[in-house]
Every structure is written in structure tokens, then in C-alpha cells.
Amino acid sequence: MTGPPALDPGDERDGHVIARSLEHPELFARLYDRYAPDIHRYAARRLGDHAADDVTADTFLTAFRVRARYDASRASARPWLYGIAAHLIGKQRRKEVRGLRALARTGQDPVAAGWVEDTADLVADRAPLADALAALSAADRHVLLLVAWADLTYQEVAEALGIPVGTVRSRLNRARRKVRAALGADPAFLGEVAEVVQP
């Protein structure tokens, strides 16, 4: 049995791999190997480990099915994959908001338990943040968390969500302003959640 066809070293760009996968579907596995752990980590932070398994699988299944529409001139598929994942997470928005509200109300965070070893102190610190995140619109929450938790640039968020960069900036600004207002002006607390609220 032979493996996937060899690519020239310069042709390992995601766009080229996707284009070649139209003739050689097994090449698409390279994108899974590159990005699945990051997509899973992001989904787990938003929905918990169990849901993250499903979101990750569905992200790559969807990407595989629609890969013929991918703009191969884009060297990195990372924003595209995060956009698919964000859309899938958006379908579970009620579940995400319920989880955030439960954390804010009870201090119990089953989501964080999947990606943080010792959640006791983290949960106490994150409950107000969870409440603030739950209060955001889905669109603002997507932008904020793609920047804060997925480390996407403004341009990558724009590509992921199919919106202009200016819209990313305005949504991010609005989300940060609302989260800061919800958390109050306590600099010690804001230091704990700087990855979400800092520009």
C-alpha cells in the first residue's frame, strides 16, 4: 500500500495541499495533523472536551466536503478552519451561554476542568468573566475569543468570519468595553483576565 503522493517542499502550503487533495483526498489529512489540536483546544475552552471532540470532527468533515471552494491563493487554512469551528460553536450558542451562566451562578466549571489542571482558583476568578462573556452577542463573543483564545490576527478573524477587518475592530472594541464594564475597574481582577480584555 502506498502513502499519499509526495509534495514538493515548497508546496506544503495549505492552499496547495487543499488543491491537491481534490485529486488525492488522503492529502487532506495533513491539514488535520497541523490544525486539529488547536481547533480542539479552542472548542474545548468554549464548550468543554466532549463537545470539542464533535466540533473538531465536524470542522474537518465540513472543510473536507467544501474544500473545492477554498481560495488556494490563501497560504494558510487556519482562519478558514477557525471560521468553520466558530460557525459550529455558534450552532451550540445556547449550550455555551448556559455553561457560562452556570459558572457565573454556581462557581462550577465543567468546561475549564477539561483544559486546566487545578480549576479551584481559576473558577473563582472566572465566574464574573463567564457572566460578562455570556452577556455578549454571539458575533462579539466570536471575535473576542478568536483573538484572545485562538490568537488570530484581526485579518485572520475577518477571513474566518467572512467580515471586513473594520467590523472585527469595532466588534472587538465593543466586546472589550462591555467586558471591562461588567468586571468593574478592579485592576487586580482585570490582570487575571487580561488575555480577554486587553487590546
FENSUL-V429073 format. One record per pair of residues at least 4 apart in sequence whose ideal C-beta (glycine too) atoms are under 7 Angstrom apart, sorted by the first residue. I is the first residue (numbers start at 1). GAP is how many residues later the second one is. Records with the same first field share a line. If there is no record, write none. Layout:
I = GAP, GAP
This chain:
4 = 20, 22, 23
5 = 19
7 = 4, 5, 13
11 = 5
12 = 5
13 = 4, 62
14 = 4, 17, 61, 62, 63
15 = 4, 57, 58, 59, 60
16 = 4, 56
17 = 4, 10, 13, 14
18 = 49, 52, 54, 59
19 = 53
20 = 4, 7
21 = 4, 6, 7, 46
22 = 45, 46
28 = 4, 36, 39
29 = 4
30 = 4
31 = 4, 46
32 = 4, 28
35 = 4, 43, 46
36 = 4, 20, 24
37 = 4
38 = 4
39 = 4, 17, 20, 42, 43, 46
40 = 4, 12, 16
41 = 4, 74
42 = 4, 40, 43, 107, 108
43 = 4, 8, 9, 12, 13, 42, 46
44 = 4, 5, 8, 70, 71
45 = 70, 104
46 = 43, 50, 99
47 = 4, 5, 8, 42, 45, 48, 49, 64
48 = 4, 62, 63, 66
49 = 4, 65
51 = 4, 41
52 = 4
53 = 4
54 = 4
55 = 4, 30, 33, 34
56 = 4
57 = 4
58 = 4, 30
59 = 4, 22, 25, 26, 29
60 = 4
61 = 4
62 = 4, 22
63 = 4, 18, 21
70 = 7, 10
77 = 4
78 = 4, 78
79 = 4, 73, 77, 80, 81
80 = 4, 79, 80
81 = 4
82 = 4, 64, 68, 70, 78
83 = 4, 76, 77, 78, 79
84 = 4
85 = 4
86 = 4, 56, 60, 74, 75
89 = 7
90 = 48, 52
92 = 4
93 = 4, 45
94 = 4
95 = 4
96 = 4
97 = 4, 37
98 = 4
99 = 4, 12
100 = 4, 30, 31, 33, 34
101 = 4, 33
102 = 4, 6
103 = 5, 6, 20, 23, 24, 27
104 = 23, 24, 26, 27, 30
107 = 16, 17, 20
109 = 4, 10, 14, 17
112 = 4, 7, 10, 11, 14
113 = 6
116 = 6
119 = 4
121 = 4
122 = 4
123 = 4
125 = 67
126 = 4
127 = 4
128 = 4, 55
129 = 4, 54, 64, 67
130 = 4
131 = 4, 51
132 = 46, 47, 50, 51
133 = 8
135 = 43, 47
136 = 4, 5, 8, 39, 42
137 = 4
138 = 4
139 = 4, 32
140 = 4, 31, 34, 35
141 = 4, 34
142 = 4, 19
143 = 4, 14, 25, 28, 29, 32
144 = 4, 28, 31, 32, 52
145 = 4
146 = 4, 6, 11, 14
147 = 5, 10, 25
148 = 47, 48
152 = 4, 5, 8
154 = 4, 11, 14, 15
155 = 4, 10
156 = 4
157 = 4, 11
158 = 5, 6, 7, 10
163 = 4, 5
165 = 4
166 = 4
167 = 4
168 = 4
169 = 4
170 = 4
171 = 4
172 = 4
173 = 4
174 = 4
175 = 4
176 = 4, 21, 23
177 = 4
178 = 4
179 = 4, 17, 18
180 = 17
183 = 6, 7, 10
186 = 4
187 = 4
190 = 4, 7
193 = 4
194 = 4
